Amino acid sequence: MKFKLLFYGDLKTNPKHRNIYIHSLRTFIHYQLVELMKQSPWSRLVDHQGANPKKSPSISKTVHGIEFHSLITKGMKFLAELDINLLHPSIAGTKHADLDNRLKSLLDALKAPTLDNEVPADAFKDKNKMYTLLEDDSLVSRININTSHLLTHDIFDQNPAVVFGHDNNINNNIFMIIDVKLRIREGTVENLPFMV
């Protein structure tokens, strides 16, 4: 089972106020996962949410007053393979690309936080639940990254609704397509609908 996540903006390598920045990335991913959860079979995971879910195992945990629901969890015996296409204004091979630290920021944003200090004090005030791709980044079984030169920003600048984290200096902004492939580690009754 596969789906795609998109990102356009400044994927910082070592941001000030890291918890605020990572949570803002996490929020952007959340809205895409909300749409995914409307589709079958992902909509079946609703029964596994909350402190007292209708079905076990639970895919939820509460951190800093926010209920985080992760799609890829140990309890569901899921793993994820990630194929990342990262287009950057800098030509591949230059120092500015800093791939390893960008990847760290991305993985931190894709997983649920574990400690209260990973979530800003005023985070997500309008919601009490948030979707993340991963319960933990240990559930990523493979990562493949393809970097290319981003040749234009015009298609994004004409439609600010699709721009997240847009920096005044567009030379910092990247465009990323993350292909997520779900893998089943062990077949169970709960994950049977995902074996396609």
N, C-alpha and C positions, 0 to 999 in steps of 0.2 A: 504494500500500500504506500502510495507516494502523494506528496503535496509540496507546494512551494511557499516560501516566505520571502518577502521583499523588504529591502531597506535602501533609502537614499538619504544621505546626510554625512556628517562628520563623525566617523568612527574613531574616536580618540584613543590614543595609545596609553596615556598616563594622565587622565583628567584630574583636575582639582575637584574636591568634593566627590570622590569616586562613587560613593553610595547613591548620591543624587543623580549622577550621570547614568550609571548602570540601571537604576530604576526607571529613568526616562526611556531608555532603550527597551527595557522589559515591558513598559506600558505600550510602546508602539507595537511590539510583537503580540501583546495581549489582544489588541483589537482585531488582528488577523485571525488569532485562534478562536475568538468569539464567533467569527463567521464560520470557521471550520467546524465548530461544535454544533452548528445547525444542520450539518450534513451527516448522513448515515455512512458508516457505523459509529462515527465519533459521538453522535448524540446519545448513544447508549451509555457513555461515561458519566452522564448526569446522575445516574443511580449510584455512582461510586463517590459522589462529592459530599462534602460536609463532615461535621463532627460525628454524626450518627447516620452514615449512608444507608440506603435501602439494601445495597449489595456490597459485599466485601470482594476484594480489598479496597480500602479507601485510597483515593488519589489526592487527598487534601491534607494540608497542614497549615496551622496558623502561625504567622510570624508577625510580630509588631502590630497585632490587631487586624491583620488582613489575612483572609483565607486564600491560600494559594492552591490552585488545582493544576496539577501537572499531567500532561497527556502521556508522556513516556515515563513509566514508573517501574520500580523493582517489583512491586506487588502484582502488577498486571503482566509481569515477565516480558516487558517490551525492551527493545534496544533500538537505537537510531543510527542510521548511516547518513552522513551529511556530505553533499556535493555542493561546494560553494563557488559561484562565479563572482569574482570581485573585480569590478572595473574602477580604476583609480586614475586621476588626472596625471599622476607621475608615471613615467615609463617604468615598466617592470625592471628591477635590478638597481633602482636608485635608492638612496638611503631613506627618502621620505616615505617609501611604501611601508616599512616597518611591520611586516606581516605577522610576526609572532605575537607582538603586543596587541595588535588589532584583533587577532584571533582570541586572545585571552579576554578582551573586553566583550567580544561577541558571545563566547561561551558563558561568561558570567551573566549576561543578559538573557540567555536562553534558559537558564536554570532557575529554580526557585531558590530564594535566599534561605539560609539556615539560622542566621543570628539576627536579632532585632536591629543591631547597628548597621546591617546591610540595607535597611529600608529607611528612607528619610522620615523625619518626624511628621511631616505634613503630606506624606505620600498618599495619593489616590483617595483623597477625602470624600469624593463623590461615590465611591464604590467600597464594598467590603469584601469583594472577591476579585481574584485576578488569575488569569490563565498563563501558564508557562509551558514551554515545550518539554522541558526536562525536569524531573525530580532532582537529578544530580548529573553532572557532566561525565561521571563514570559510566553512564548508560549509552554513551556514544561509542559505537564499536568501530567506526571508520570515519575519517575525514579526508576529503579530497578537495584541494583548493586550486582553482584556475584563476590566475590574475591576467588582466588585459588592460590596455590603455583606454580610459574613458575619453572619447573624442569630442563629446558635446554635452553641455548642460541645458541647452535650449528646451528640450522636450520636458524637463522637469520645471524649469523656471517659468514656463508658460502656464503651469497648473500647480499653484502653491498648495493645493489640497493634498497632493501626493508627497510633498516634501516634509521630511521630519528632521529635526536637528539641523536645519539649514543654516549654514554659517554664512556671514557676510562675505567671507572669502571663499568663493566657490571652488577654489583650487584645493580645498581640504575635503570636499565632499566626494564620497564614493557611491557607486550603485552596486548593490549586491542582490543576487538571486540565490536563495538557499533551497536546494532540493532535499527534502527530507524523505528518507525511505524507512518505513517501520519494519522492524524485524521481530519475530516472535522467538524468544529464547527457549520457551517451553510451552507446549500447548495446554490450555486449560479451558474449562467451560466458559469462563469470563472473556477470554481473548479469542474465542472461536470466530466471532463475526469479523475479526481483523485479518484472518488468514486468507487473503485474496491476492 
